[in-house]
């Protein structure tokens, strides 16, 4: 909830300790900010399609200096899930 609060997000209905609600409040605020400054709505607005997910994951896999800093081991399936979810944000 702290992140959403720092970004002036609406946290009035977030129950203390509810990480799911806090995450939704933060995500909602980040999307509001993205829309306000005209950031593209996900990878699809940049010309990528669902059929590109495998190639995006394969291209990201060798980027160990970034992936190795993740808080968990990152598999190709994880990357495919990430890129698939990044096609549209709203």
PDB file of N, CA, C and O in Angstrom, chain B, residues numbered from 101:
ATOM      1  N   UNK B 101       0.825  -1.186   0.000  1.00  0.00           N
ATOM      2  CA  UNK B 101       0.000   0.000   0.000  1.00  0.00           C
ATOM      3  C   UNK B 101       0.870   1.251   0.000  1.00  0.00           C
ATOM      4  O   UNK B 101       0.462   2.299  -0.501  1.00  0.00           O
ATOM      5  N   UNK B 102       2.044   1.141   0.552  1.00  0.00           N
ATOM      6  CA  UNK B 102       2.930   2.291   0.630  1.00  0.00           C
ATOM      7  C   UNK B 102       3.256   2.845  -0.766  1.00  0.00           C
ATOM      8  O   UNK B 102       3.272   4.059  -0.967  1.00  0.00           O
ATOM      9  N   UNK B 103       3.516   1.947  -1.727  1.00  0.00           N
ATOM     10  CA  UNK B 103       3.829   2.387  -3.088  1.00  0.00           C
ATOM     11  C   UNK B 103       2.683   3.166  -3.705  1.00  0.00           C
ATOM     12  O   UNK B 103       2.894   4.219  -4.306  1.00  0.00           O
ATOM     13  N   UNK B 104       1.468   2.652  -3.559  1.00  0.00           N
ATOM     14  CA  UNK B 104       0.294   3.348  -4.107  1.00  0.00           C
ATOM     15  C   UNK B 104       0.122   4.700  -3.429  1.00  0.00           C
ATOM     16  O   UNK B 104      -0.196   5.690  -4.089  1.00  0.00           O
ATOM     17  N   UNK B 105       0.326   4.749  -2.139  1.00  0.00           N
ATOM     18  CA  UNK B 105       0.197   6.001  -1.400  1.00  0.00           C
ATOM     19  C   UNK B 105       1.242   7.013  -1.866  1.00  0.00           C
ATOM     20  O   UNK B 105       0.934   8.192  -2.044  1.00  0.00           O
ATOM     21  N   UNK B 106       2.473   6.552  -2.064  1.00  0.00           N
ATOM     22  CA  UNK B 106       3.535   7.454  -2.517  1.00  0.00           C
ATOM     23  C   UNK B 106       3.225   8.051  -3.880  1.00  0.00           C
ATOM     24  O   UNK B 106       3.651   9.165  -4.187  1.00  0.00           O
ATOM     25  N   UNK B 107       2.476   7.306  -4.707  1.00  0.00           N
ATOM     26  CA  UNK B 107       2.123   7.802  -6.040  1.00  0.00           C
ATOM     27  C   UNK B 107       0.755   8.469  -6.054  1.00  0.00           C
ATOM     28  O   UNK B 107       0.188   8.710  -7.120  1.00  0.00           O
ATOM     29  N   UNK B 108       0.224   8.768  -4.867  1.00  0.00           N
ATOM     30  CA  UNK B 108      -1.064   9.430  -4.726  1.00  0.00           C
ATOM     31  C   UNK B 108      -2.208   8.583  -5.286  1.00  0.00           C
ATOM     32  O   UNK B 108      -3.168   9.109  -5.850  1.00  0.00           O
ATOM     33  N   UNK B 109      -2.088   7.270  -5.120  1.00  0.00           N
ATOM     34  CA  UNK B 109      -3.147   6.368  -5.559  1.00  0.00           C
ATOM     35  C   UNK B 109      -4.285   6.304  -4.557  1.00  0.00           C
ATOM     36  O   UNK B 109      -4.130   6.679  -3.394  1.00  0.00           O
ATOM     37  N   UNK B 110      -5.424   5.827  -5.020  1.00  0.00           N
ATOM     38  CA  UNK B 110      -6.607   5.706  -4.167  1.00  0.00           C
ATOM     39  C   UNK B 110      -6.501   4.426  -3.340  1.00  0.00           C
ATOM     40  O   UNK B 110      -6.642   3.325  -3.871  1.00  0.00           O
ATOM     41  N   UNK B 111      -6.257   4.572  -2.060  1.00  0.00           N
ATOM     42  CA  UNK B 111      -6.111   3.415  -1.165  1.00  0.00           C
ATOM     43  C   UNK B 111      -7.196   3.382  -0.086  1.00  0.00           C
ATOM     44  O   UNK B 111      -7.074   2.649   0.895  1.00  0.00           O
ATOM     45  N   UNK B 112      -8.252   4.170  -0.266  1.00  0.00           N
ATOM     46  CA  UNK B 112      -9.298   4.243   0.767  1.00  0.00           C
ATOM     47  C   UNK B 112      -9.937   2.895   1.065  1.00  0.00           C
ATOM     48  O   UNK B 112     -10.280   2.618   2.214  1.00  0.00           O
ATOM     49  N   UNK B 113     -10.102   2.051   0.050  1.00  0.00           N
ATOM     50  CA  UNK B 113     -10.787   0.768   0.253  1.00  0.00           C
ATOM     51  C   UNK B 113      -9.835  -0.400   0.476  1.00  0.00           C
ATOM     52  O   UNK B 113     -10.277  -1.546   0.555  1.00  0.00           O
ATOM     53  N   UNK B 114      -8.543  -0.130   0.578  1.00  0.00           N
ATOM     54  CA  UNK B 114      -7.560  -1.191   0.778  1.00  0.00           C
ATOM     55  C   UNK B 114      -7.504  -1.543   2.259  1.00  0.00           C
ATOM     56  O   UNK B 114      -7.246  -0.687   3.106  1.00  0.00           O
ATOM     57  N   UNK B 115      -7.750  -2.820   2.559  1.00  0.00           N
ATOM     58  CA  UNK B 115      -7.667  -3.284   3.945  1.00  0.00           C
ATOM     59  C   UNK B 115      -6.194  -3.411   4.343  1.00  0.00           C
ATOM     60  O   UNK B 115      -5.394  -3.942   3.572  1.00  0.00           O
ATOM     61  N   UNK B 116      -5.830  -2.937   5.520  1.00  0.00           N
ATOM     62  CA  UNK B 116      -4.437  -3.056   5.970  1.00  0.00           C
ATOM     63  C   UNK B 116      -3.965  -4.510   5.900  1.00  0.00           C
ATOM     64  O   UNK B 116      -4.649  -5.419   6.370  1.00  0.00           O
ATOM     65  N   UNK B 117      -2.800  -4.713   5.312  1.00  0.00           N
ATOM     66  CA  UNK B 117      -2.227  -6.047   5.213  1.00  0.00           C
ATOM     67  C   UNK B 117      -2.702  -6.857   4.021  1.00  0.00           C
ATOM     68  O   UNK B 117      -2.223  -7.973   3.818  1.00  0.00           O
ATOM     69  N   UNK B 118      -3.624  -6.337   3.226  1.00  0.00           N
ATOM     70  CA  UNK B 118      -4.125  -7.076   2.064  1.00  0.00           C
ATOM     71  C   UNK B 118      -3.245  -6.749   0.858  1.00  0.00           C
ATOM     72  O   UNK B 118      -3.426  -5.727   0.196  1.00  0.00           O
ATOM     73  N   UNK B 119      -2.299  -7.631   0.591  1.00  0.00           N
ATOM     74  CA  UNK B 119      -1.332  -7.388  -0.475  1.00  0.00           C
ATOM     75  C   UNK B 119      -1.995  -7.366  -1.850  1.00  0.00           C
ATOM     76  O   UNK B 119      -1.553  -6.629  -2.730  1.00  0.00           O
ATOM     77  N   UNK B 120      -3.039  -8.155  -2.049  1.00  0.00           N
ATOM     78  CA  UNK B 120      -3.717  -8.179  -3.340  1.00  0.00           C
ATOM     79  C   UNK B 120      -4.381  -6.842  -3.620  1.00  0.00           C
ATOM     80  O   UNK B 120      -4.221  -6.281  -4.705  1.00  0.00           O
ATOM     81  N   UNK B 121      -5.118  -6.333  -2.658  1.00  0.00           N
ATOM     82  CA  UNK B 121      -5.771  -5.033  -2.838  1.00  0.00           C
ATOM     83  C   UNK B 121      -4.743  -3.920  -2.991  1.00  0.00           C
ATOM     84  O   UNK B 121      -4.929  -3.011  -3.800  1.00  0.00           O
ATOM     85  N   UNK B 122      -3.665  -3.985  -2.225  1.00  0.00           N
ATOM     86  CA  UNK B 122      -2.616  -2.971  -2.324  1.00  0.00           C
ATOM     87  C   UNK B 122      -1.971  -3.013  -3.707  1.00  0.00           C
ATOM     88  O   UNK B 122      -1.704  -1.971  -4.305  1.00  0.00           O
ATOM     89  N   UNK B 123      -1.725  -4.208  -4.206  1.00  0.00           N
ATOM     90  CA  UNK B 123      -1.147  -4.360  -5.536  1.00  0.00           C
ATOM     91  C   UNK B 123      -2.062  -3.816  -6.618  1.00  0.00           C
ATOM     92  O   UNK B 123      -1.598  -3.179  -7.564  1.00  0.00           O
ATOM     93  N   UNK B 124      -3.362  -4.063  -6.484  1.00  0.00           N
ATOM     94  CA  UNK B 124      -4.330  -3.540  -7.450  1.00  0.00           C
ATOM     95  C   UNK B 124      -4.377  -2.012  -7.409  1.00  0.00           C
ATOM     96  O   UNK B 124      -4.486  -1.359  -8.446  1.00  0.00           O
ATOM     97  N   UNK B 125      -4.295  -1.453  -6.207  1.00  0.00           N
ATOM     98  CA  UNK B 125      -4.290   0.008  -6.081  1.00  0.00           C
ATOM     99  C   UNK B 125      -3.049   0.593  -6.739  1.00  0.00           C
ATOM    100  O   UNK B 125      -3.131   1.603  -7.438  1.00  0.00           O
ATOM    101  N   UNK B 126      -1.904  -0.036  -6.519  1.00  0.00           N
ATOM    102  CA  UNK B 126      -0.667   0.436  -7.131  1.00  0.00           C
ATOM    103  C   UNK B 126      -0.728   0.293  -8.651  1.00  0.00           C
ATOM    104  O   UNK B 126      -0.388   1.229  -9.373  1.00  0.00           O
ATOM    105  N   UNK B 127      -1.157  -0.862  -9.138  1.00  0.00           N
ATOM    106  CA  UNK B 127      -1.246  -1.081 -10.585  1.00  0.00           C
ATOM    107  C   UNK B 127      -2.197  -0.078 -11.231  1.00  0.00           C
ATOM    108  O   UNK B 127      -1.907   0.468 -12.296  1.00  0.00           O
ATOM    109  N   UNK B 128      -3.323   0.157 -10.584  1.00  0.00           N
ATOM    110  CA  UNK B 128      -4.277   1.125 -11.119  1.00  0.00           C
ATOM    111  C   UNK B 128      -3.686   2.512 -11.224  1.00  0.00           C
ATOM    112  O   UNK B 128      -3.928   3.220 -12.202  1.00  0.00           O
ATOM    113  N   UNK B 129      -2.918   2.907 -10.235  1.00  0.00           N
ATOM    114  CA  UNK B 129      -2.309   4.235 -10.258  1.00  0.00           C
ATOM    115  C   UNK B 129      -1.223   4.320 -11.325  1.00  0.00           C
ATOM    116  O   UNK B 129      -1.124   5.326 -12.027  1.00  0.00           O
ATOM    117  N   UNK B 130      -0.410   3.276 -11.453  1.00  0.00           N
ATOM    118  CA  UNK B 130       0.629   3.277 -12.475  1.00  0.00           C
ATOM    119  C   UNK B 130      -0.008   3.376 -13.866  1.00  0.00           C
ATOM    120  O   UNK B 130       0.495   4.102 -14.723  1.00  0.00           O
ATOM    121  N   UNK B 131      -1.100   2.658 -14.094  1.00  0.00           N
ATOM    122  CA  UNK B 131      -1.796   2.736 -15.380  1.00  0.00           C
ATOM    123  C   UNK B 131      -2.343   4.140 -15.612  1.00  0.00           C
ATOM    124  O   UNK B 131      -2.261   4.659 -16.725  1.00  0.00           O
ATOM    125  N   UNK B 132      -2.897   4.756 -14.578  1.00  0.00           N
ATOM    126  CA  UNK B 132      -3.368   6.147 -14.713  1.00  0.00           C
ATOM    127  C   UNK B 132      -2.230   7.058 -15.161  1.00  0.00           C
ATOM    128  O   UNK B 132      -2.409   7.887 -16.053  1.00  0.00           O
ATOM    129  N   UNK B 133      -1.065   6.905 -14.545  1.00  0.00           N
ATOM    130  CA  UNK B 133       0.088   7.736 -14.898  1.00  0.00           C
ATOM    131  C   UNK B 133       0.558   7.437 -16.318  1.00  0.00           C
ATOM    132  O   UNK B 133       0.891   8.358 -17.065  1.00  0.00           O
ATOM    133  N   UNK B 134       0.590   6.166 -16.695  1.00  0.00           N
ATOM    134  CA  UNK B 134       0.989   5.788 -18.051  1.00  0.00           C
ATOM    135  C   UNK B 134       0.067   6.433 -19.082  1.00  0.00           C
ATOM    136  O   UNK B 134       0.527   6.970 -20.090  1.00  0.00           O
ATOM    137  N   UNK B 135      -1.229   6.373 -18.821  1.00  0.00           N
ATOM    138  CA  UNK B 135      -2.193   6.955 -19.753  1.00  0.00           C
ATOM    139  C   UNK B 135      -2.048   8.476 -19.822  1.00  0.00           C
ATOM    140  O   UNK B 135      -2.160   9.074 -20.892  1.00  0.00           O
ATOM    141  N   UNK B 136      -1.797   9.087 -18.668  1.00  0.00           N
ATOM    142  CA  UNK B 136      -1.693  10.547 -18.612  1.00  0.00           C
ATOM    143  C   UNK B 136      -0.520  11.079 -19.433  1.00  0.00           C
ATOM    144  O   UNK B 136      -0.603  12.168 -20.002  1.00  0.00           O
ATOM    145  N   UNK B 137       0.558  10.326 -19.496  1.00  0.00           N
ATOM    146  CA  UNK B 137       1.731  10.793 -20.240  1.00  0.00           C
ATOM    147  C   UNK B 137       1.839  10.166 -21.624  1.00  0.00           C
ATOM    148  O   UNK B 137       2.800  10.424 -22.349  1.00  0.00           O
ATOM    149  N   UNK B 138       0.860   9.342 -21.995  1.00  0.00           N
ATOM    150  CA  UNK B 138       0.820   8.793 -23.343  1.00  0.00           C
ATOM    151  C   UNK B 138       1.731   7.613 -23.613  1.00  0.00           C
ATOM    152  O   UNK B 138       2.147   7.395 -24.751  1.00  0.00           O
ATOM    153  N   UNK B 139       2.045   6.851 -22.580  1.00  0.00           N
ATOM    154  CA  UNK B 139       2.846   5.639 -22.787  1.00  0.00           C
ATOM    155  C   UNK B 139       1.992   4.626 -23.544  1.00  0.00           C
ATOM    156  O   UNK B 139       0.806   4.481 -23.244  1.00  0.00           O
ATOM    157  N   UNK B 140       2.566   3.925 -24.514  1.00  0.00           N
ATOM    158  CA  UNK B 140       1.793   2.938 -25.276  1.00  0.00           C
ATOM    159  C   UNK B 140       1.164   1.882 -24.362  1.00  0.00           C
ATOM    160  O   UNK B 140       1.712   1.521 -23.321  1.00  0.00           O
ATOM    161  N   UNK B 141      -0.002   1.405 -24.790  1.00  0.00           N
ATOM    162  CA  UNK B 141      -0.733   0.391 -24.038  1.00  0.00           C
ATOM    163  C   UNK B 141      -0.161  -0.990 -24.323  1.00  0.00           C
ATOM    164  O   UNK B 141      -0.784  -1.795 -25.015  1.00  0.00           O
ATOM    165  N   UNK B 142       0.987  -1.254 -23.806  1.00  0.00           N
ATOM    166  CA  UNK B 142       1.590  -2.569 -23.915  1.00  0.00           C
ATOM    167  C   UNK B 142       2.331  -2.796 -25.218  1.00  0.00           C
ATOM    168  O   UNK B 142       2.415  -1.918 -26.077  1.00  0.00           O
ATOM    169  N   UNK B 143       2.864  -3.998 -25.335  1.00  0.00           N
ATOM    170  CA  UNK B 143       3.671  -4.357 -26.497  1.00  0.00           C
ATOM    171  C   UNK B 143       2.878  -4.338 -27.795  1.00  0.00           C
ATOM    172  O   UNK B 143       3.444  -4.097 -28.862  1.00  0.00           O
ATOM    173  N   UNK B 144       1.589  -4.587 -27.720  1.00  0.00           N
ATOM    174  CA  UNK B 144       0.787  -4.591 -28.950  1.00  0.00           C
ATOM    175  C   UNK B 144       0.753  -3.208 -29.596  1.00  0.00           C
ATOM    176  O   UNK B 144       0.682  -3.096 -30.820  1.00  0.00           O
ATOM    177  N   UNK B 145       0.801  -2.171 -28.792  1.00  0.00           N
ATOM    178  CA  UNK B 145       0.844  -0.812 -29.348  1.00  0.00           C
ATOM    179  C   UNK B 145       2.194  -0.499 -29.993  1.00  0.00           C
ATOM    180  O   UNK B 145       2.332   0.495 -30.707  1.00  0.00           O
ATOM    181  N   UNK B 146       3.176  -1.342 -29.741  1.00  0.00           N
ATOM    182  CA  UNK B 146       4.489  -1.175 -30.358  1.00  0.00           C
ATOM    183  C   UNK B 146       4.646  -2.077 -31.578  1.00  0.00           C
ATOM    184  O   UNK B 146       5.714  -2.133 -32.188  1.00  0.00           O
ATOM    185  N   UNK B 147       3.568  -2.785 -31.927  1.00  0.00           N
ATOM    186  CA  UNK B 147       3.584  -3.624 -33.120  1.00  0.00           C
ATOM    187  C   UNK B 147       3.782  -5.103 -32.877  1.00  0.00           C
ATOM    188  O   UNK B 147       3.788  -5.881 -33.831  1.00  0.00           O
ATOM    189  N   UNK B 148       3.946  -5.516 -31.631  1.00  0.00           N
ATOM    190  CA  UNK B 148       4.097  -6.937 -31.334  1.00  0.00           C
ATOM    191  C   UNK B 148       2.733  -7.597 -31.232  1.00  0.00           C
ATOM    192  O   UNK B 148       1.738  -6.949 -30.907  1.00  0.00           O
ATOM    193  N   UNK B 149       2.698  -8.897 -31.513  1.00  0.00           N
ATOM    194  CA  UNK B 149       1.465  -9.684 -31.437  1.00  0.00           C
ATOM    195  C   UNK B 149       1.714 -10.926 -30.592  1.00  0.00           C
ATOM    196  O   UNK B 149       2.857 -11.243 -30.261  1.00  0.00           O
ATOM    197  N   UNK B 150       0.648 -11.618 -30.248  1.00  0.00           N
ATOM    198  CA  UNK B 150       0.758 -12.826 -29.424  1.00  0.00           C
ATOM    199  C   UNK B 150       1.728 -13.834 -30.043  1.00  0.00           C
ATOM    200  O   UNK B 150       2.427 -14.544 -29.321  1.00  0.00           O
ATOM    201  N   UNK B 151       1.772 -13.897 -31.356  1.00  0.00           N
ATOM    202  CA  UNK B 151       2.680 -14.814 -32.026  1.00  0.00           C
ATOM    203  C   UNK B 151       4.148 -14.478 -31.847  1.00  0.00           C
ATOM    204  O   UNK B 151       5.012 -15.285 -32.190  1.00  0.00           O
ATOM    205  N   UNK B 152       4.444 -13.313 -31.321  1.00  0.00           N
ATOM    206  CA  UNK B 152       5.829 -12.885 -31.092  1.00  0.00           C
ATOM    207  C   UNK B 152       6.362 -13.270 -29.711  1.00  0.00           C
ATOM    208  O   UNK B 152       7.548 -13.093 -29.433  1.00  0.00           O
ATOM    209  N   UNK B 153       5.498 -13.792 -28.855  1.00  0.00           N
ATOM    210  CA  UNK B 153       5.885 -14.059 -27.466  1.00  0.00           C
ATOM    211  C   UNK B 153       7.064 -15.022 -27.382  1.00  0.00           C
ATOM    212  O   UNK B 153       7.985 -14.790 -26.598  1.00  0.00           O
ATOM    213  N   UNK B 154       7.060 -16.100 -28.170  1.00  0.00           N
ATOM    214  CA  UNK B 154       8.170 -17.059 -28.117  1.00  0.00           C
ATOM    215  C   UNK B 154       9.496 -16.387 -28.491  1.00  0.00           C
ATOM    216  O   UNK B 154      10.512 -16.596 -27.828  1.00  0.00           O
ATOM    217  N   UNK B 155       9.478 -15.588 -29.548  1.00  0.00           N
ATOM    218  CA  UNK B 155      10.710 -14.919 -29.979  1.00  0.00           C
ATOM    219  C   UNK B 155      11.169 -13.890 -28.945  1.00  0.00           C
ATOM    220  O   UNK B 155      12.367 -13.748 -28.703  1.00  0.00           O
ATOM    221  N   UNK B 156      10.228 -13.178 -28.339  1.00  0.00           N
ATOM    222  CA  UNK B 156      10.591 -12.214 -27.298  1.00  0.00           C
ATOM    223  C   UNK B 156      11.236 -12.922 -26.110  1.00  0.00           C
ATOM    224  O   UNK B 156      12.238 -12.451 -25.571  1.00  0.00           O
ATOM    225  N   UNK B 157      10.658 -14.056 -25.700  1.00  0.00           N
ATOM    226  CA  UNK B 157      11.214 -14.820 -24.579  1.00  0.00           C
ATOM    227  C   UNK B 157      12.595 -15.358 -24.924  1.00  0.00           C
ATOM    228  O   UNK B 157      13.511 -15.297 -24.105  1.00  0.00           O
ATOM    229  N   UNK B 158      12.745 -15.884 -26.136  1.00  0.00           N
ATOM    230  CA  UNK B 158      14.047 -16.417 -26.552  1.00  0.00           C
ATOM    231  C   UNK B 158      15.088 -15.306 -26.604  1.00  0.00           C
ATOM    232  O   UNK B 158      16.248 -15.533 -26.259  1.00  0.00           O
ATOM    233  N   UNK B 159      14.694 -14.114 -27.030  1.00  0.00           N
ATOM    234  CA  UNK B 159      15.623 -12.994 -27.083  1.00  0.00           C
ATOM    235  C   UNK B 159      15.999 -12.466 -25.711  1.00  0.00           C
ATOM    236  O   UNK B 159      17.101 -11.952 -25.518  1.00  0.00           O
ATOM    237  N   UNK B 160      15.088 -12.592 -24.761  1.00  0.00           N
ATOM    238  CA  UNK B 160      15.355 -12.095 -23.411  1.00  0.00           C
ATOM    239  C   UNK B 160      16.173 -13.076 -22.582  1.00  0.00           C
ATOM    240  O   UNK B 160      16.899 -12.672 -21.673  1.00  0.00           O
ATOM    241  N   UNK B 161      16.059 -14.350 -22.889  1.00  0.00           N
ATOM    242  CA  UNK B 161      16.716 -15.385 -22.082  1.00  0.00           C
ATOM    243  C   UNK B 161      18.223 -15.167 -21.914  1.00  0.00           C
ATOM    244  O   UNK B 161      18.726 -15.366 -20.809  1.00  0.00           O
ATOM    245  N   UNK B 162      18.960 -14.774 -22.938  1.00  0.00           N
ATOM    246  CA  UNK B 162      20.402 -14.594 -22.756  1.00  0.00           C
ATOM    247  C   UNK B 162      20.799 -13.330 -21.976  1.00  0.00           C
ATOM    248  O   UNK B 162      21.985 -13.118 -21.725  1.00  0.00           O
ATOM    249  N   UNK B 163      19.853 -12.509 -21.599  1.00  0.00           N
ATOM    250  CA  UNK B 163      20.154 -11.250 -20.912  1.00  0.00           C
ATOM    251  C   UNK B 163      20.394 -11.502 -19.419  1.00  0.00           C
ATOM    252  O   UNK B 163      19.669 -10.982 -18.569  1.00  0.00           O
ATOM    253  N   UNK B 164      21.395 -12.286 -19.118  1.00  0.00           N
ATOM    254  CA  UNK B 164      21.630 -12.739 -17.746  1.00  0.00           C
ATOM    255  C   UNK B 164      21.925 -11.611 -16.775  1.00  0.00           C
ATOM    256  O   UNK B 164      21.586 -11.723 -15.597  1.00  0.00           O
ATOM    257  N   UNK B 165      22.541 -10.535 -17.223  1.00  0.00           N
ATOM    258  CA  UNK B 165      22.864  -9.463 -16.270  1.00  0.00           C
ATOM    259  C   UNK B 165      21.594  -8.867 -15.673  1.00  0.00           C
ATOM    260  O   UNK B 165      21.627  -8.326 -14.568  1.00  0.00           O
ATOM    261  N   UNK B 166      20.477  -8.960 -16.390  1.00  0.00           N
ATOM    262  CA  UNK B 166      19.196  -8.460 -15.884  1.00  0.00           C
ATOM    263  C   UNK B 166      18.432  -9.585 -15.197  1.00  0.00           C
ATOM    264  O   UNK B 166      17.972  -9.418 -14.067  1.00  0.00           O
ATOM    265  N   UNK B 167      18.292 -10.714 -15.857  1.00  0.00           N
ATOM    266  CA  UNK B 167      17.484 -11.824 -15.338  1.00  0.00           C
ATOM    267  C   UNK B 167      18.067 -12.386 -14.046  1.00  0.00           C
ATOM    268  O   UNK B 167      17.317 -12.778 -13.152  1.00  0.00           O
ATOM    269  N   UNK B 168      19.364 -12.430 -13.937  1.00  0.00           N
ATOM    270  CA  UNK B 168      19.983 -13.021 -12.744  1.00  0.00           C
ATOM    271  C   UNK B 168      19.686 -12.190 -11.489  1.00  0.00           C
ATOM    272  O   UNK B 168      19.838 -12.688 -10.373  1.00  0.00           O
ATOM    273  N   UNK B 169      19.268 -10.935 -11.656  1.00  0.00           N
ATOM    274  CA  UNK B 169      18.934 -10.090 -10.513  1.00  0.00           C
ATOM    275  C   UNK B 169      17.495 -10.271 -10.036  1.00  0.00           C
ATOM    276  O   UNK B 169      17.088  -9.665  -9.045  1.00  0.00           O
ATOM    277  N   UNK B 170      16.727 -11.102 -10.736  1.00  0.00           N
ATOM    278  CA  UNK B 170      15.341 -11.354 -10.329  1.00  0.00           C
ATOM    279  C   UNK B 170      15.327 -12.100  -8.993  1.00  0.00           C
ATOM    280  O   UNK B 170      16.274 -12.820  -8.676  1.00  0.00           O
ATOM    281  N   UNK B 171      14.264 -11.931  -8.213  1.00  0.00           N
ATOM    282  CA  UNK B 171      14.203 -12.592  -6.906  1.00  0.00           C
ATOM    283  C   UNK B 171      13.917 -14.095  -6.987  1.00  0.00           C
ATOM    284  O   UNK B 171      13.775 -14.744  -5.951  1.00  0.00           O
ATOM    285  N   UNK B 172      13.830 -14.661  -8.193  1.00  0.00           N
ATOM    286  CA  UNK B 172      13.624 -16.103  -8.374  1.00  0.00           C
ATOM    287  C   UNK B 172      14.304 -16.521  -9.658  1.00  0.00           C
ATOM    288  O   UNK B 172      14.655 -15.677 -10.482  1.00  0.00           O
ATOM    289  N   UNK B 173      14.491 -17.812  -9.836  1.00  0.00           N
ATOM    290  CA  UNK B 173      15.003 -18.300 -11.109  1.00  0.00           C
ATOM    291  C   UNK B 173      13.951 -18.041 -12.175  1.00  0.00           C
ATOM    292  O   UNK B 173      12.766 -18.290 -11.955  1.00  0.00           O
ATOM    293  N   UNK B 174      14.376 -17.548 -13.315  1.00  0.00           N
ATOM    294  CA  UNK B 174      13.460 -17.183 -14.391  1.00  0.00           C
ATOM    295  C   UNK B 174      13.596 -18.190 -15.525  1.00  0.00           C
ATOM    296  O   UNK B 174      14.676 -18.364 -16.089  1.00  0.00           O
ATOM    297  N   UNK B 175      12.494 -18.848 -15.850  1.00  0.00           N
ATOM    298  CA  UNK B 175      12.482 -19.826 -16.930  1.00  0.00           C
ATOM    299  C   UNK B 175      11.944 -19.183 -18.209  1.00  0.00           C
ATOM    300  O   UNK B 175      11.422 -18.069 -18.184  1.00  0.00           O
ATOM    301  N   UNK B 176      12.079 -19.893 -19.312  1.00  0.00           N
ATOM    302  CA  UNK B 176      11.506 -19.394 -20.564  1.00  0.00           C
ATOM    303  C   UNK B 176       9.990 -19.271 -20.433  1.00  0.00           C
ATOM    304  O   UNK B 176       9.402 -18.330 -20.965  1.00  0.00           O
ATOM    305  N   UNK B 177       9.354 -20.204 -19.735  1.00  0.00           N
ATOM    306  CA  UNK B 177       7.903 -20.105 -19.527  1.00  0.00           C
ATOM    307  C   UNK B 177       7.543 -18.844 -18.740  1.00  0.00           C
ATOM    308  O   UNK B 177       6.532 -18.200 -19.023  1.00  0.00           O
ATOM    309  N   UNK B 178       8.370 -18.494 -17.752  1.00  0.00           N
ATOM    310  CA  UNK B 178       8.145 -17.252 -17.004  1.00  0.00           C
ATOM    311  C   UNK B 178       8.208 -16.048 -17.940  1.00  0.00           C
ATOM    312  O   UNK B 178       7.373 -15.146 -17.864  1.00  0.00           O
ATOM    313  N   UNK B 179       9.198 -16.042 -18.814  1.00  0.00           N
ATOM    314  CA  UNK B 179       9.346 -14.936 -19.755  1.00  0.00           C
ATOM    315  C   UNK B 179       8.172 -14.872 -20.722  1.00  0.00           C
ATOM    316  O   UNK B 179       7.695 -13.786 -21.051  1.00  0.00           O
ATOM    317  N   UNK B 180       7.708 -16.022 -21.177  1.00  0.00           N
ATOM    318  CA  UNK B 180       6.558 -16.050 -22.084  1.00  0.00           C
ATOM    319  C   UNK B 180       5.313 -15.509 -21.382  1.00  0.00           C
ATOM    320  O   UNK B 180       4.528 -14.776 -21.984  1.00  0.00           O
ATOM    321  N   UNK B 181       5.135 -15.863 -20.126  1.00  0.00           N
ATOM    322  CA  UNK B 181       4.008 -15.344 -19.348  1.00  0.00           C
ATOM    323  C   UNK B 181       4.121 -13.828 -19.197  1.00  0.00           C
ATOM    324  O   UNK B 181       3.136 -13.107 -19.356  1.00  0.00           O
ATOM    325  N   UNK B 182       5.316 -13.355 -18.893  1.00  0.00           N
ATOM    326  CA  UNK B 182       5.560 -11.919 -18.731  1.00  0.00           C
ATOM    327  C   UNK B 182       5.243 -11.159 -20.017  1.00  0.00           C
ATOM    328  O   UNK B 182       4.515 -10.167 -19.991  1.00  0.00           O
ATOM    329  N   UNK B 183       5.786 -11.622 -21.132  1.00  0.00           N
ATOM    330  CA  UNK B 183       5.552 -10.936 -22.405  1.00  0.00           C
ATOM    331  C   UNK B 183       4.094 -11.055 -22.842  1.00  0.00           C
ATOM    332  O   UNK B 183       3.539 -10.113 -23.409  1.00  0.00           O
ATOM    333  N   UNK B 184       3.474 -12.198 -22.585  1.00  0.00           N
ATOM    334  CA  UNK B 184       2.056 -12.348 -22.931  1.00  0.00           C
ATOM    335  C   UNK B 184       1.185 -11.369 -22.165  1.00  0.00           C
ATOM    336  O   UNK B 184       0.258 -10.782 -22.723  1.00  0.00           O
ATOM    337  N   UNK B 185       1.485 -11.195 -20.887  1.00  0.00           N
ATOM    338  CA  UNK B 185       0.712 -10.268 -20.048  1.00  0.00           C
ATOM    339  C   UNK B 185       1.002  -8.814 -20.395  1.00  0.00           C
ATOM    340  O   UNK B 185       0.200  -7.934 -20.083  1.00  0.00           O
ATOM    341  N   UNK B 186       2.122  -8.552 -21.026  1.00  0.00           N
ATOM    342  CA  UNK B 186       2.516  -7.192 -21.359  1.00  0.00           C
ATOM    343  C   UNK B 186       1.959  -6.718 -22.702  1.00  0.00           C
ATOM    344  O   UNK B 186       2.263  -5.605 -23.131  1.00  0.00           O
ATOM    345  N   UNK B 187       1.157  -7.535 -23.368  1.00  0.00           N
ATOM    346  CA  UNK B 187       0.595  -7.130 -24.651  1.00  0.00           C
ATOM    347  C   UNK B 187      -0.366  -5.954 -24.495  1.00  0.00           C
ATOM    348  O   UNK B 187      -0.360  -5.046 -25.326  1.00  0.00           O
ATOM    349  N   UNK B 188      -1.179  -5.952 -23.461  1.00  0.00           N
ATOM    350  CA  UNK B 188      -2.125  -4.862 -23.180  1.00  0.00           C
ATOM    351  C   UNK B 188      -2.203  -4.672 -21.668  1.00  0.00           C
ATOM    352  O   UNK B 188      -2.217  -5.646 -20.917  1.00  0.00           O
ATOM    353  N   UNK B 189      -2.253  -3.433 -21.231  1.00  0.00           N
ATOM    354  CA  UNK B 189      -2.363  -3.148 -19.801  1.00  0.00           C
ATOM    355  C   UNK B 189      -3.746  -2.641 -19.401  1.00  0.00           C
ATOM    356  O   UNK B 189      -4.144  -2.773 -18.244  1.00  0.00           O
ATOM    357  N   UNK B 190      -4.469  -2.071 -20.340  1.00  0.00           N
ATOM    358  CA  UNK B 190      -5.814  -1.595 -20.050  1.00  0.00           C
ATOM    359  C   UNK B 190      -6.722  -1.807 -21.229  1.00  0.00           C
ATOM    360  O   UNK B 190      -7.903  -1.464 -21.168  1.00  0.00           O
TER     361      UNK B 190
END
